[in-house]
Amino acid sequence: MKPFDYVKPATLADAVAAAAQPGAAYLAAGTNLIDLMKGGVSRPDRLVDVTHLPGLDRIEHLPDGGVRIGALVSNAGLAHDTDFAKAYPAVAEALLSGASAQLRNAATVGGNLLQRTRCAYFYDTASRCNKRAAGSGCDAREGENRLHAVLGWSEQCIATHPSDFCVPLVALDAVVEIEGRNGRRELPLEELHRLPGETPERETVLEPGDLITAVRLPAAARDFAAHARYLKVRERTSYAFAVVSAAAALQIENGKIKDARVALGGIAAKPWRSRVAEQVLKGATPDAQNFREAAQAALAVAKPSGDNAFKIELARRVIVRALTLATAGTPARISALPGSPFAANSGALHA
């Protein structure tokens, strides 16, 4: 591992100033960053430890009915917060479907948003990767690419974003709060991540020194709580990233879909919200035919980036299944196999 400086600032302003210097990186739990450093994929000159900054480890239920989640809240701490799981069940289900229990206890909300792709060529420093080394090429294009992107990819990069947590967050209009050199700002989570285009090394819109301090979910997202699910298809049931995942959330009144939210994971370099699918569903009867039409719309512009054409049909089927489960209603218990298509509706009580 490359030698690095370590600083532990006491205030947000000091942290931003320290991290704005070239070669600096923020350190929280380090569940992704430390692995990247050990493998020589990430080689920061300075680590800026933010784990003791005040006020970033709280879940705040806001007066307007929304929720503010500090960036240092752990994945497990958020998923097992009873009030949060009742109000945003698909988010809790997504969190509990990711990684292992040990990692969820350590990993933070802010870090989850910014975790790097799990493309094998990105992790292999002997391979060409435009995301790791701009202009070097993309060995994934002609390599083992069955798990790579089918939406939003470019000739420069076909990697996917690995987060489960981000998928329902994007569907539910989450907002990120950012502290930077010019003060505080916020933006929709949907705008945080960039598609690769010609600059795949730029994964987000964050500038040097920018620190995500919190994620907010609006009160309106609670209106989907009765019909919200997260479904994740993976190559093994535990400790695996999504081949394809989907968040589906519905408001159903008088036998019709009043409002709908659909987002996909594992298919692009960012969590992918499908507003075209949502428009198909609004005002429609919640049935298999309309779900199939929504799924077709969601994947209408998808195309393989290699040996992964199967992911397009798989994504359609995952959307239909997620919408069917959401229509049946959010279960009182989060399954013992969260997000799994093989799960029975029994597990951790959140009612």
Secondary structure, DSSP 8 states (H G I E B T S, - for coil): ----EEE--SSHHHHHHHHTSTTEEEESS-TTHHHHHHTTS---SEEEE-TT-TTSS-EEE-TTS-EEEETTSBHHHHHT-HHHHHH-HHHHHHHHTSS-HHHHHH-BHHHHHT-----HHHH-TTS-BTTTSTTS-BGGGGSS-TTS-SSS-BTTB------STHHHHHHTT-EEEEEETTEEEEEEGGGTB---TT-TT--BS--TT-EEEEEEE-GGGGGGGGGEEEEEEESSSSS--EEEEEEEEEEEETTEEEEEEEEEESSSSS-EE-HHHHHHHTTS--SHHHHHHHHHHHTTT---SSS-THHHHHHHHHHHHHHHHHHH---SEEESSTT-TT--S-EEE--
